[in-house]
């Protein structure tokens, strides 16, 4: 496992914790393919709160237009991985 894979795994685990808590879903059901809007039935307020929690957790800023493009857990993890410092 490369350092980048390890970093992505750590981000995935943190994102999974946030999703599990925020959307009251079993963490075992959270995969890269889980769709925030269709699988979790997240409305716009849920999604905004989720993004704010991500920003706080990862000390990152996610622009509204970028956040709108994020639909799956994998996309969220990849975005955070690419936009945060090591």
C-alpha positions, -999 to 999 in steps of 0.1 A, spaced: 0 0 0 14 34 -10 14 65 12 -13 79 -11 -35 48 -7 -30 50 31 -39 87 31 -71 80 10 -80 52 34 -77 75 64 -98 101 46 -124 75 36 -126 63 73 -132 99 86 -157 106 58 -175 74 67 -177 83 103 -192 117 94 -217 101 70 -227 74 95 -233 100 122 -249 127 101 -272 104 81 -278 77 107 -266 49 85 -246 17 93 -210 24 86 -206 -11 70 -230 1 42 -208 30 33 -188 25 1 -171 47 -25 -202 42 -47 -227 53 -21 -246 83 -36 -252 111 -11 -283 124 -28 -301 92 -40 -289 65 -15 -290 87 16 -320 108 6 -300 139 16 -319 172 9 -301 204 3 -299 213 40 -285 179 49 -259 182 21 -248 218 32 -244 206 68 -224 176 56 -201 198 36 -196 222 65 -187 193 87 -162 180 61 -147 215 60 -143 216 98 -129 180 100 -104 184 72 -96 221 76 -105 226 40 -127 249 20 -151 234 -5 -166 259 -28 -204 257 -34 -200 250 -71 -174 222 -63 -196 207 -36 -225 204 -60 -204 182 -82 -198 157 -54 -223 130 -55 -206 98 -42 -185 91 -12 -156 82 -35 -158 117 -51 -158 133 -17 -128 114 -6 -109 121 -38 -117 158 -36 -105 160 0 -74 140 -9 -66 164 -37 -74 196 -19 -57 191 15 -21 194 25 -3 164 38 
